[in-house]
Structure formats: structure tokens, C-alpha cells
Amino acid sequence: MKKQLLVIGNGMVGHHFAEQLMASDSADEFQLQVFAGEKHPAYDRVHLSEYFEAESAAHLQLGDADFYSRDGINLHLNQPVLSIDRAARKVTTATGEFGYDKLVLATGSYPFVPPIPGREQDHCLVYRTLDDLDAIRESAKGATVVLWWGEGCWVLRRRTH
């Protein structure tokens, strides 16, 4: 019986870990499950701005399209882990509990928005995920001024006159 190995995070590091495990002599020891907070499989965040130039995000995807299914990896998209019970060796998502023998945290980072006035406005947006870029693209429709705020935050303003 294979050991359950859970990876929390399907960004560049989580994906690289899965690739390295599948290429190693240890691959047959584990049933790998990867939990992603996003609805998209792992993609290249370094070249994220290229998404604005392309029709889709396919060129940003890490690995080939059948990487997970070919290697028997259970990929849980849009399923962030809500809690970890280390004593019981299980994680909880919105869809249930999953036991593990080994657990890898590859959760990445989040964009920091400084606590300054205006950060809560509709057109103050962070720049980290494909969904963030979709929101920026949508918000930019009709905008006349785009400001880069820094720390991954965009501010779009509409002229009122």
C-alpha cells in the first residue's frame, strides 16, 4: 500500500516538487495528492504579464497537459486547505478530510497591500494570479489612467470630466 503524500500548493514550487518526486526512485512509494487554491493548474508566474498579450494562459502552464493524470497524481483544483490537524495527520478542505503520511507545504506568498487609505476601493487590485489579471483587464475597460502602486497593486482611475 502506497503512503499518502499531500502537497499544499500548486504554484511553481509545488509543481517542481511533484515533477522531481515523479522522476525519482521514490515515486512508487507514494500516492501524491496536490491541493491548489486556484482553479488553474500550475503556471509560470514569472512571465505572468505575457498573459495580457495572449488569448489564453496555456503558454504559461507548467508541464504538459497530462502531467497529473499520466503520473497518477490527484490534483485538487480550487480546493484550498482550510486546516491541518498534525496529531491526526489529516487536512480539511471544503469538500472533506484527507489523511496523509507525509505533508509538504508549498503555499507560496500573497501580495501585501499597505494599510493606506484607498486600498479598499474597487479598482485597487493585486497582481499575482491569472484571476487577478482577469480582474485588472476587466477593471481597465474604460479607464483613462492606470497607476502602478507597487507591492503588486494596481490602481485604475476613471476621469469624471
N, C-alpha and C positions, 0 to 999 in steps of 0.2 A: 504494500500500500504506500502510495506516494505521500510525502509530507506536504502540508498546505503552506505555501509561501505567499503572503499577501504584500503587495506594493501599494502604498497610498500615494498617489500622484502619477500622472501620465504626461508629464512635461518632458523636456529633453533629458533630464537625469533619470527619471523613471523608465523612459523608453530605452535609454542606453543600458541601464541595469538589466532590463528584460533581454535585450539583444545579447549582452555578454553572458548572461546565465544560459540562454538557449544555445550559445556556441561553446559552452564549457562542458567538461566531463560530468558535472553535477546536474545537468538538465533533466536527466531521467529520474532523479531523486525527488523532484518537486512537481506539484500541481501549482502552477502560477496563476494568481488572480490579481488583476490590476484595477484599482478604483480611481476613476477620474471625476473631478468636479465639473469638467466641461463636457459638452455634447460632441466634441470633435476628438478623434484620436490624436496622439502626439504630433506636434508640428514645430517647425523651426521659428522660434520667437526672435532670433537674431535678425532674420530677414522679414519680420512682420510687416514693415512698411511696404514691401512689394505687393502685399495683398490689395493695396489701393490701386495698383496698376493692372492687376489681373482680374479675370472674370470669376475665378474661384480660388479656393485655398489649396487645391490639390497639389500644386507645386511645392507647397510648404510642408506637406505631410512627411513625417519621418518614417523610413522603411517603406516596403511595398504594401500594397493594399491588403494582401492576405497574410501579413506577418503574424497577426494574433491567431487567426484560425489555423494556419498551417502548422504552427508550433504548439497548438493546444492550449493557448493562453486564454483565460476567461477575462475579457475586457468589459468592465462595468462602466460605461459612459454615463455622464450626468448623474453620478451617484457619489456625492461626497461622503466621506466617512464622518459621522456625527459624534462618535465616541469610541474610545479604546478602553477595554477592560483588560488590563495586563494580567491580573490574577486569574481570570477565566480564559485568557488567551482568545479573545474574540473582539471583533469590531462591529459597530452598528451603523447601518445606513438607513435611509428612509424605507428601503424595501426589506430589511431584515438584518439578521445577525450572521456573521461569517467567522468560523473558527480558524485559528492559524497555529502553526508550529513555529514559523519564523515570520517576522514582520519588518518591512523596510519602509521608512518614511522618506519620501522624495517629494515633499509638498511644495517646494519652491518658495516663492515670495509673493508679496502683494504690493500694489502701488500705494505709497504713502501720500496722502493729500494733507498738506499742512492745515492746522486748525485756524484758518483765517477767514474773515467774512467773505461770503460769496461762494464758498466751496459746495454749498448745498443746492446751488442753482441747477436747473435742468440741463444747461449747456456746459457745465463743468464736468468733463469726462476724463476717465483714466485711459491709459494706453498700455494694455498688457495682453489682451486676448483677442481672438477673432471676433467675439461678440462685442468687445469694446470698440473695435474698428468699425463694425457694422453700426454701432450707436453713433460714432463720430461721423460716419458718412451720412447717416440719416439726419443728424443734427445740423450738418453743414449745408443741407439743402436750403437755399435762400439766405445763407449767412453772407455778410459782406466783410466781416473782419474775423480773422482767426488768429488767436494768440497762443503761443506756447508758454505754459506756466512753469514748466519744469517738474521734476519728480514724476513724470509720466501723466501729467494732467493737461488737458486741452480746454481752452475756453473759447466758445464761439459766441459772437455777439451779432445781433441784428440792429442795423441802424433804424431809428424810429422816424427819421425825416427824409 
